Amino acid sequence: MPDKTLIFSDQEQMQIESMLIDKDGEAALQYLANLLDRLKPHFGHACGPKAAEGPPGQG
């Protein structure tokens, strides 16, 4: 899997800090599950990533 860079908004950073301070494991687990969805590649085309990168109608 290629390297990825995540950028968290100020609100997301506060949410993470709040979960850690509160030791809210359930909320943290839900947040990580949602984060995993952000990390998975989402292809917009049935032919895969290369076709999806080209101009519309060219895949």
Secondary structure, DSSP 8 states (H G I E B T S, - for coil): ---------HHHHHHHHHHHHHT-HHHHHHHHHHHHHHHS---SSTT-HHHHHS-TT--
